Amino acid sequence: MHLTHALTLALPAFCAAQAQKPLSEQAAAWFEKAKSYIPNSIPSAAKDPVGAGAAKIAAKDVTPLTMANYESFLTPDPNSPKSPQEYMVFVSGGNKTCGGLCTKLEKEWNETASLFAADPTAPHLGYINCDTQAVLCATWMTKPPTIWHIQRPIAHANQSTPASTIYINYLNFTETTVGDMVALHSGKKYETGMIYEGYFNPIDGQLAQLGLLKIMGYVLFGFSMIPSWAFMLIISMVSRSVIARRTAPNPNRQQQGARPAAGSAPLGGAPPANE
């Protein structure tokens, strides 16, 4: 009853106060209130339309590589007049394998792919995320951020397949730009990278030729999943077992040292006479 009476007295005073406010102030207050219902987040495409467009082109022209498709991706087209055929594979990662530092490089790569889309001489483009394709990164023995430049010659009739060449180019998290990535192809800057040879070469390496490369990749991935403390525990147990066996007394050796041979004579003496 008292509350209703108080509201009845206060309502005319409130309406009078609102009537005294200029219309512009009331409109500004209504506008601010309306803004509170509008989301503050702006879609990424509106913030960076160039980056969003480049990402769409990259998603179309760049092949994400997995353990299932990397061999077919790197197989040259025998009907192509171009030989050797050129490939560029960007090895990236997320928080686990790149520490969250590859975001800028991914943007640069997407813009590079958009530029290559208009270049008829552009290489085939591939992409590996070591966070989601950890087995593949273990198979290739690679880690982000790198760009692999691969050249695969085409074998002609009655000829053996020429050797492929692989160059690994390491990227700088903060300084590598679109121009640097494009120059790997257009300016042949890939030749400044490290040439990749040996057993783990995913194309011509001995393990790949024997069909053992993928098996080795799974083995290495399995070892990488074992925590370091487990390795230390195993080493400690093995070393203790070896030391215990070496320091343990040998009862057979002690018995042989305590019991002289039958019929043996003391040192410097004659053999015992037969009685």
C-alpha positions as CSV (number, residue, x, y, z in Angstrom):
1,M,0.0,0.0,0.0
2,H,2.8,2.4,1.0
3,L,4.8,1.4,-2.1
4,T,1.9,2.0,-4.5
5,H,1.3,5.4,-2.9
6,A,5.0,6.3,-3.3
7,L,5.1,5.3,-6.9
8,T,2.0,7.4,-7.6
9,L,3.7,10.4,-6.1
10,A,7.0,9.8,-7.9
11,L,5.6,9.1,-11.4
12,P,4.4,12.7,-12.1
13,A,7.8,14.0,-11.0
14,F,9.6,11.6,-13.3
15,C,7.4,12.5,-16.3
16,A,8.0,16.2,-15.6
17,A,11.7,15.7,-15.5
18,Q,11.7,13.8,-18.8
19,A,9.6,16.6,-20.3
20,Q,12.2,19.1,-19.3
21,K,15.0,17.3,-21.1
22,P,15.7,18.4,-24.6
23,L,14.6,16.0,-27.4
24,S,18.2,15.6,-28.6
25,E,19.3,14.3,-25.2
26,Q,16.5,11.8,-25.1
27,A,17.3,10.6,-28.7
28,A,21.0,10.2,-27.7
29,A,20.0,8.1,-24.7
30,W,17.8,5.9,-26.8
31,F,20.6,5.5,-29.4
32,E,23.1,4.4,-26.8
33,K,20.7,1.9,-25.4
34,A,20.1,0.5,-28.9
35,K,23.8,0.2,-29.4
36,S,24.0,-2.1,-26.4
37,Y,22.0,-4.7,-28.3
38,I,24.3,-4.7,-31.3
39,P,27.2,-7.2,-31.2
40,N,30.6,-5.7,-30.8
41,S,32.4,-8.3,-32.9
42,I,32.8,-7.6,-36.5
43,P,33.1,-10.5,-38.9
44,S,36.7,-11.1,-40.0
45,A,35.8,-10.7,-43.6
46,A,34.7,-7.1,-42.9
47,K,37.8,-6.4,-40.9
48,D,40.2,-7.8,-43.5
49,P,38.5,-8.4,-46.9
50,V,41.8,-8.9,-48.7
51,G,42.9,-11.6,-46.2
52,A,39.5,-13.3,-46.4
53,G,39.6,-13.3,-50.2
54,A,43.1,-14.7,-50.2
55,A,42.0,-17.4,-47.7
56,K,39.2,-18.5,-50.1
57,I,41.6,-18.7,-53.0
58,A,44.1,-20.7,-51.0
59,A,41.4,-23.1,-49.9
60,K,40.6,-23.7,-53.5
61,D,44.1,-23.9,-55.0
62,V,46.1,-25.4,-52.1
63,T,45.9,-29.1,-51.4
64,P,45.9,-30.1,-47.7
65,L,48.3,-33.1,-47.4
66,T,47.7,-36.2,-45.3
67,M,49.2,-39.6,-45.0
68,A,46.6,-40.8,-47.5
69,N,47.1,-38.4,-50.3
70,Y,50.7,-37.0,-50.2
71,E,52.0,-39.6,-52.6
72,S,49.4,-39.0,-55.2
73,F,49.8,-35.2,-54.9
74,L,53.5,-35.5,-55.5
75,T,53.0,-37.8,-58.5
76,P,53.7,-35.9,-61.7
77,D,51.3,-35.9,-64.6
78,P,52.8,-37.9,-67.4
79,N,50.7,-36.0,-70.0
80,S,52.0,-32.6,-68.9
81,P,54.5,-31.0,-71.3
82,K,56.2,-29.4,-68.3
83,S,59.1,-31.3,-66.9
84,P,60.2,-31.3,-64.2
85,Q,57.0,-30.5,-62.4
86,E,57.3,-28.1,-59.5
87,Y,55.7,-28.3,-56.1
88,M,55.7,-26.0,-53.1
89,V,54.5,-27.3,-49.7
90,F,54.0,-25.0,-46.7
91,V,54.6,-26.8,-43.4
92,S,52.7,-24.9,-40.6
93,G,51.2,-25.7,-37.3
94,G,49.1,-24.4,-34.4
95,N,49.8,-24.0,-30.7
96,K,51.3,-27.5,-30.2
97,T,53.9,-27.5,-33.0
98,C,54.3,-23.8,-33.8
99,G,53.6,-22.2,-30.5
100,G,50.8,-20.1,-32.0
101,L,53.4,-18.2,-34.0
102,C,52.5,-19.3,-37.5
103,T,49.3,-17.2,-37.8
104,K,51.1,-14.4,-39.7
105,L,52.9,-16.8,-42.0
106,E,49.6,-18.5,-42.8
107,K,48.2,-15.1,-43.9
108,E,51.3,-14.5,-46.0
109,W,50.9,-18.0,-47.6
110,N,47.2,-17.4,-48.4
111,E,48.1,-14.2,-50.2
112,T,51.0,-16.0,-52.0
113,A,48.5,-18.6,-53.2
114,S,46.2,-15.9,-54.5
115,L,49.0,-14.4,-56.6
116,F,50.0,-17.8,-57.9
117,A,46.4,-18.4,-59.0
118,A,47.0,-15.9,-61.8
119,D,50.4,-17.4,-62.8
120,P,50.3,-20.2,-65.5
121,T,53.8,-21.2,-64.4
122,A,52.9,-21.5,-60.7
123,P,53.9,-24.7,-58.9
124,H,51.4,-27.1,-57.4
125,L,50.7,-25.9,-53.9
126,G,50.4,-28.1,-50.8
127,Y,49.8,-27.5,-47.1
128,I,50.7,-29.5,-44.0
129,N,49.4,-28.7,-40.5
130,C,51.7,-30.6,-38.0
131,D,49.1,-30.2,-35.3
132,T,46.6,-32.3,-37.2
133,Q,49.0,-34.3,-39.3
134,A,51.6,-35.2,-36.8
135,V,52.3,-38.6,-38.3
136,L,53.0,-37.1,-41.7
137,C,55.4,-34.5,-40.2
138,A,57.2,-37.4,-38.4
139,T,57.3,-39.3,-41.7
140,W,58.9,-36.4,-43.5
141,M,61.0,-35.5,-40.5
142,T,59.9,-31.9,-40.8
143,K,58.6,-29.2,-38.5
144,P,57.1,-25.7,-39.0
145,P,57.6,-23.2,-40.3
146,T,59.1,-24.3,-43.6
147,I,58.4,-24.4,-47.3
148,W,59.4,-27.5,-49.2
149,H,60.3,-26.9,-52.9
150,I,60.1,-30.1,-54.8
151,Q,60.9,-30.8,-58.5
152,R,59.8,-34.1,-60.0
153,P,61.0,-35.0,-63.5
154,I,58.7,-37.0,-65.8
155,A,60.1,-40.4,-66.9
156,H,59.8,-40.8,-70.7
157,A,59.3,-44.1,-72.5
158,N,62.1,-46.7,-72.0
159,Q,63.8,-44.5,-69.5
160,S,64.2,-44.8,-65.7
161,T,62.7,-42.1,-63.5
162,P,65.2,-39.3,-62.9
163,A,65.9,-38.3,-59.3
164,S,63.8,-35.6,-57.7
165,T,65.2,-32.6,-55.9
166,I,63.9,-31.3,-52.6
167,Y,64.9,-28.0,-51.0
168,I,63.8,-27.1,-47.5
169,N,63.5,-23.3,-46.9
170,Y,63.1,-22.2,-43.3
171,L,60.9,-19.2,-42.6
172,N,61.2,-16.3,-40.1
173,F,58.1,-15.9,-38.0
174,T,58.1,-12.1,-38.2
175,E,60.2,-11.2,-41.2
176,T,59.0,-13.5,-44.0
177,T,56.7,-11.8,-46.4
178,V,54.6,-12.6,-49.5
179,G,57.4,-11.4,-51.7
180,D,59.8,-13.8,-50.1
181,M,57.5,-16.7,-50.7
182,V,56.8,-15.8,-54.3
183,A,60.5,-15.3,-54.9
184,L,61.1,-19.0,-54.0
185,H,59.5,-19.8,-57.3
186,S,59.9,-16.7,-59.5
187,G,63.4,-15.9,-58.5
188,K,64.5,-19.5,-57.7
189,K,65.4,-18.5,-54.2
190,Y,64.6,-22.0,-53.1
191,E,68.1,-22.9,-54.1
192,T,69.4,-21.0,-51.0
193,G,67.6,-23.6,-48.8
194,M,68.9,-26.9,-47.6
195,I,68.8,-29.8,-50.1
196,Y,67.1,-32.8,-48.6
197,E,68.7,-36.2,-49.2
198,G,69.1,-39.4,-47.3
199,Y,67.0,-42.3,-46.0
200,F,64.0,-40.1,-45.0
201,N,63.6,-38.4,-48.4
202,P,59.8,-39.0,-49.0
203,I,60.3,-39.6,-52.7
204,D,63.7,-41.1,-53.5
205,G,64.9,-42.1,-50.0
206,Q,65.9,-45.7,-49.3
207,L,63.0,-46.1,-46.9
208,A,60.5,-44.8,-49.4
209,Q,61.8,-47.1,-52.1
210,L,61.5,-50.1,-49.8
211,G,58.0,-49.1,-48.7
212,L,59.1,-48.6,-45.1
213,L,58.8,-44.9,-44.8
214,K,55.2,-44.7,-43.5
215,I,56.0,-47.5,-41.0
216,M,58.9,-45.6,-39.7
217,G,56.8,-42.4,-39.5
218,Y,54.3,-44.2,-37.3
219,V,57.1,-45.6,-35.1
220,L,58.7,-42.1,-34.7
221,F,55.3,-40.6,-33.9
222,G,54.7,-43.3,-31.3
223,F,58.0,-42.5,-29.6
224,S,57.2,-38.8,-29.7
225,M,54.0,-39.5,-27.7
226,I,56.0,-41.1,-24.9
227,P,56.7,-38.5,-22.1
228,S,60.3,-37.8,-21.3
229,W,59.9,-39.0,-17.7
230,A,59.0,-42.4,-19.0
231,F,62.2,-42.6,-21.0
232,M,64.2,-41.6,-17.9
233,L,62.4,-44.2,-15.8
234,I,63.2,-47.0,-18.4
235,I,66.8,-45.9,-18.6
236,S,67.1,-45.9,-14.8
237,M,65.6,-49.4,-14.5
238,V,67.8,-50.9,-17.2
239,S,71.0,-49.3,-15.8
240,R,70.2,-50.5,-12.3
241,S,69.6,-54.0,-13.6
242,V,73.0,-54.0,-15.4
243,I,74.9,-52.7,-12.4
244,A,73.3,-55.2,-10.1
245,R,74.3,-58.1,-12.3
246,R,77.9,-56.9,-12.6
247,T,78.3,-56.3,-8.8
248,A,76.6,-59.5,-7.7
249,P,79.0,-62.2,-6.2
250,N,79.5,-65.3,-8.4
251,P,79.2,-68.4,-6.1
252,N,80.8,-70.7,-8.7
253,R,83.9,-68.5,-8.9
254,Q,84.2,-68.4,-5.1
255,Q,84.0,-72.1,-4.8
256,Q,86.6,-72.6,-7.5
257,G,89.0,-70.3,-5.7
258,A,88.6,-72.0,-2.3
259,R,88.9,-75.6,-3.4
260,P,92.4,-76.7,-4.7
261,A,92.6,-79.1,-7.5
262,A,93.1,-82.8,-6.5
263,G,96.7,-83.9,-6.5
264,S,98.1,-80.4,-6.8
265,A,101.3,-79.5,-5.0
266,P,102.1,-76.4,-2.9
267,L,103.9,-73.7,-4.7
268,G,107.6,-74.4,-4.9
269,G,107.2,-77.9,-3.3
270,A,107.3,-81.4,-4.6
271,P,104.1,-83.4,-5.2
272,P,103.0,-85.5,-2.2
273,A,104.4,-89.0,-2.0
274,N,102.1,-92.0,-2.4
275,E,101.9,-93.9,0.8
